[in-house]
Each structure stands twice: as structure tokens, then as C-alpha cells.
Amino acid sequence: MAKSAKAALALTREQFRGHAKPLPVVINGKELTAMAKEFSTGSLGWNINDKLAVEVGGQTVMVQVGLNLTIIGSKDLPQDGGGPPAAAPPVAAPAADTPPDASGQASF
């Protein structure tokens, strides 16, 4: 598939959270349900993780299904504060050679 220029996405994260419905997906005759998800990358979409039986040459084998349906361009949507909290910035530990003051606190 050829890569094309990104069009502006006319959806907000809040709209996705409020309106994205589970999607039915049929694999080998079995209906699975892809649930709405905000991926750790920041993208929005749907996800399935499941196992199902598939027949191969008269033998039944179990397969693991991992399916992501990602909304193109959703990673670039601005965060609106309703998503998972951002990680707090790390707190610097006092240097080993920094003596504490009279209260026992190190000065930086």
C-alpha cells in the first residue's frame, strides 16, 4: 500500500472515548470482539488478544490472535487531559558529596 499524505483527523480523544464501540471481527468463522483502546504509543483504535482453534490437514491447532486496528493519524492528536496520566518527571537524588543542612535536608 502506498503511503499518502496525512489528512487532518476530525476526531478528538474525548469523542473516541465516548463513542468508540466494540467491533466484531470474524476469524475462521469465530466472532471475536475488538475493544476500543488507547495504545501506549498514544494512538487510538481497537485491540483483540485471544486464542482459537484452527484445523490444518485434519488436525486442530490452537492459534494466538493479536490484532490491532489503529486509527491513522490518531497518535498526533493533542492530549486533552482525559487519558492516562503522564509519567511524573524523575526526581534527582542528592549527590553523594552534598552534605545535608541543619534540618537534614540536602541543598541543591
Secondary structure, 3 states (H helix, E strand, C coil): CCCCCCCCCCCCHHHHHHHCCCEEEEECCEEEEEEEEECCCCCEEEEEEEEEEEEECCEEEEEEEEEEEECCCHHHCCCCCCCCCCCCCCCCCCCCCCCECCCCCECC
